[in-house]
Amino acid sequence: MGIILSLRMNFLFHHKTKRMINAVWTVVAVLVIVGMVLFFAPGLLSLLGV
């Protein structure tokens, strides 16, 4: 059972997969930061004209 699980999970440690996961996490982090800035800065949206 452990050998089958490790073979299935092996793709997570592949170099391209690792880069893809890092890219996805970067996009998520940027979206969260932009969302927090827009949510916690009430006058910012009126300055942008949205």
C-alpha positions in Angstrom: 0.0 0.0 0.0 2.8 2.4 0.9 4.7 1.7 -2.3 1.6 2.4 -4.5 0.9 5.6 -2.6 4.5 6.8 -3.0 4.3 6.0 -6.7 1.1 8.0 -7.1 2.5 11.0 -5.0 5.8 11.0 -6.9 4.5 13.5 -9.4 4.3 16.1 -6.6 8.1 16.1 -6.4 8.8 16.5 -10.1 10.6 19.7 -11.0 8.0 21.0 -13.4 5.1 20.2 -11.0 7.0 22.1 -8.3 7.4 25.1 -10.5 3.7 25.0 -11.4 2.6 24.8 -7.8 4.9 27.7 -7.0 3.3 29.7 -9.8 -0.2 28.9 -8.7 0.6 29.9 -5.1 2.1 33.2 -6.4 -1.0 34.0 -8.3 -3.2 33.2 -5.3 -1.1 35.3 -3.0 -1.2 38.3 -5.4 -5.0 38.0 -5.7 -5.4 37.8 -1.9 -3.1 40.9 -1.4 -5.0 42.9 -4.0 -8.3 41.9 -2.5 -7.2 42.8 1.0 -6.0 46.2 -0.2 -9.2 47.0 -2.0 -11.3 45.7 0.9 -9.5 47.5 3.7 -8.8 50.8 1.9 -12.3 52.3 1.5 -11.3 55.5 -0.3 -9.2 53.7 -2.8 -12.1 52.5 -5.0 -13.5 56.1 -5.2 -10.0 57.4 -6.3 -9.9 54.7 -9.0 -13.4 55.6 -10.2 -14.8 52.1 -9.8 
